[in-house]
Amino acid sequence: MMENETPIFSVSDVSQLLKDVVEGAFANVAVRGEVSGVKRASSGHIYFSLKDKDAVLNAICWRGIDATTNAAITDGLEIVARGKLTTYPGRSNYQMIVQSAEVAGEGALLKMLEERKKKLAAEGLFDELRKKPIPFLPENIAVVTSPTGAVIRDIMHRLRDRFPRPVYLWPVLVQGEGAADQVAAAVRGLNAIPQEGLQTPNGIVPRPDVIIVARGGGSLEDLLPFSEEIVVRAVADSDIPIISAVGHETDTMLIDYAADLRAPTPTGAAEKAVPVRVEIKAALDNVNARLADSLIRLLNEKKIRLDGLVRGIPNLREIVEMSIQKLDDRAERLNKAIQDVLKHFNERLVMASRLLDATSYEKTLEKGFALVSDAKGHVVTSAEKARNQYSLNLGFVDGFVPVLVSGIRRSKPKQTEEQRSLFDEE
């Protein structure tokens, strides 16, 4: 190589050089941004992005991280992530390997919630003695949540799977201004239903045996209505047992401390509200089996005596079963023989179809050949015959093209309507 020539690198060499430069310059960095697009893989790794108003940084957190970091990596949260920058040659991009993370920009909010928690706890709103048991099998269930989200669908689906129960939805806002007031009003309104039910134009609405207050995951700001005092006090004052199911499993709102039972997710709330029907059925079947034991023992004793009496009689059942087995064997052999014959004829049919397809003139046209015919549609097979024509049709795989034969001095033959149309278009 000459001294002034530019060195030539492979793509892999360039990728490795960039990787070395980036990792060397950013081996230990702290990045602040909003978490977006969290994907938790089955391997345990977490893939997400850190963004601000001007840029996006891809990030990866390998499995085995601490609980604080795991909780911080939630869509919508602003965090400070610590780790190193590296490159991903397979996509020619750079990314951050996050080794730890903590929530940023929420210190004052978290402090406020902690102070509110201490205040309400001092009033006894979170005492275990206040909590009421959840009915084993409630007759009616009320759900306080948004009517348009996936939460109510998930709850209904899980209830149908486990043990279907009548469900009454009290629709409310689950985030933003007015959400806390609506949730508190819903809890108090359900408690105001008399024991005999509430008469409405559409019939009697029964008093629910349990209330589920639920919403999906979100940022701390989104979930804030469920930590408002008005909601916590309404839940603590409820005479009807309440299951709280707000956010994801790692989210803990003040409503969770006041509720009679906390569920990690809305689906989990449905699981805690009703038992599994098949399990109850299995328990009942077990009881029935025990009740029948005495009768079975009696029948077994009678059977032993009867068996002693019939030992000398030929076993007619075995004779019939052997005949049935022989018949089944012959039927199976006949079926296999028919299948072999059908397979043989099908293979021949497939081969014939392939041969016909391979030898068709359309396949020849697909290779770039053309079919030449005269004005009457007769195939022209030689140059001599072509010179004697005034016009020809060239057939390709996708249609025909009319052409005039140049250099021919003869009277113009009478053309059909179709030929005149084709030449007029040209």
Sequence and secondary structure as in RCSB ss.txt:
>XXXX:A:sequence
MMENETPIFSVSDVSQLLKDVVEGAFANVAVRGEVSGVKRASSGHIYFSLKDKDAVLNAICWRGIDATTNAAITD
GLEIVARGKLTTYPGRSNYQMIVQSAEVAGEGALLKMLEERKKKLAAEGLFDELRKKPIPFLPENIAVVTSPTGA
VIRDIMHRLRDRFPRPVYLWPVLVQGEGAADQVAAAVRGLNAIPQEGLQTPNGIVPRPDVIIVARGGGSLEDLLP
FSEEIVVRAVADSDIPIISAVGHETDTMLIDYAADLRAPTPTGAAEKAVPVRVEIKAALDNVNARLADSLIRLLN
EKKIRLDGLVRGIPNLREIVEMSIQKLDDRAERLNKAIQDVLKHFNERLVMASRLLDATSYEKTLEKGFALVSDA
KGHVVTSAEKARNQYSLNLGFVDGFVPVLVSGIRRSKPKQTEEQRSLFDEE
>XXXX:A:secstr
  TTS     HHHHHHHHHHHHHHH SSEEEEEEEEEEEE TTS EEEEEE SS EEEEEE SS  HHHHHH  T
T EEEEEEEEEEETTTTEEEEEEEEEEE S HHHHHHHHHHHHHHHHTTTT GGG     SS S EEEEE SSSH
HHHHHHHHHHHH    EEEEE   SSTTHHHHHHHHHHHHHTS TT EEETTEEE   SEEEEEE    HHHHGG
GGSHHHHHHHHH SS EEEEES TT   HHHHHSSEE SSHHHHHHHHS  HHHHHHHHHHHHHHHTHHHHHHHH
HHHHHHHHHHTTS  HHHHHHHHHHHHHHHHHHHHHHHHHHHHHHHHHHHHHHHHHHHTSHHHHHHTT  EEE T
TS B  SHHHHHT SEEEEEETTEEEEEE TT  S      HHHHHHHHH 
